[in-house]
Amino acid sequence: MAYTYTLVNQKGGVGKTTSTINLAAYLALLNQRVLIVDLDPQANATSCLGVDKSTVPGGTYEALLGDTAAPFILLNEKLKLSILPSSPSLAGAEVELVDELARETRLKKALAPLQDIYDYILIDCPPSLGLLTVNGLVAGQDGVIVPVQCEYLALEGLGQLTQTIERVRSALLPDLSVRGVILTMFDGRTNLSTDVVAEVNKHFPNQVFKSIIPRNIRLAEAPSYGLPISVYAPDSPGALAYEKLARELLNGDKAKK
């Protein structure tokens, strides 16, 4: 049975897709069978793995509004990493889902047949709190992973996100929990980054991953080459931080069994 986690933050530019791709890549290197679900119409996770979003035969749109997800999963043989890609058609899914029955559970039902095929399913949500994100939260049966940029403005949306998680928990998924918070773009030269780390730990006590992701130019460059940091610059500080994060997540999950 796969661990299914949803990476979500309604604020853009906090390292959500970067964390999804690189966490998945290192889990795969740790011999885990990993599926990325690109639930963002911008299809950044799809592009980050070198897939042309305009040519994919199907993906999350069909998973949400069709019968099955399986035929549209792409496998990157080199990375040993699978992705259910996004495509331009996903942009209309939010509107089309409004009139659908059990609209909030569409993604969960689509992923159900895949639970025994993978060890980890990571869902990359759009930077919003609409129906797509709600589908992602409901499908993330093992918890929510929240990337938070180490800057002041990144803290402002945490309260709203917490409220959304609470609403989904009370209405649709009572067991929904925050698996962990990833602190990203940390700059140890500034007092602000240190202050944000302290504030986030206060907001989410005992739920912040110890592995902090530094601000690193190699992490910013890697997507333009369609590669995770594990391949593009494996010795960079960003790579070492994501490897440490993957081990922390994996070891924590093993300890819970």
C-alpha positions, 0 to 999 in steps of 0.5 A: 500500500503506497504512502500518498502525500499531497504537497500543497501551499496556495502561495506560489514560488515556495518550492512546492514543485521543486520539493515534489520532484526532488523528494521523489527522485531521491526516494526512487534512488532509495529503491522506492517505487514512486509516482508523481501526480501533476495536479497543476494546470501549469504542468511544471512537474511534468516539464521538470522531468523533460516531458512536453506537456503539449504532446502527452496523450492524457493525464490528470485531466482524464484521471479526474473526468474519465474512468482510469489513470493507468494508461497515461502514466509515463515512466522515466527509465533513467530515473526509475520514476513515474509521473501522471502528467498534467496537460493544458486540458487540466485548466478546464477541469476546475469548472467541469468538476463543479457539476460532477457527483462526488467531485472532491473524491475523483482523484482518490478513486482514480489512484485507488487501483495504483496503491499496490503498484507504488511505495510512494505517490506524491501529489503536486497541487496548484498554488490555489485552494480550489477544487483541484487542490481539494481533490489532492487533499482528499487523495493524500490519505497519509497526510499533507506536506507543506513547503514554506519559503523562509521569507516573511510573506510566506507565513501569511497564507499558513493560517488560510491553508490550515483552515482549508485542511480543517474544512476538508478534515471535518467534511471529507477526511477525518484522518487528514493530517499534516505529515510535515512542513518543509522549510525551503530557500533558507539563507543562513546569512539573514536573521529573517530566515532564522526568524521564519524557521522559529515561527513555523516551528511554533505554528506547527510544533513537532511537524517541521522536517529537520532537513532544511532546504537552502537557497541554491542556484543549482536547484533553480537551474535543474528544471530547465534541463528537465532533470532533478537535482540528484542528476543535475548537480548531485554534490550541490547543497540543495541536492544533499538537503533533498537527499537528507529530507527523503531519508528523513521521510522514509525512516519516519514512515518505516518507524510508524509501521 
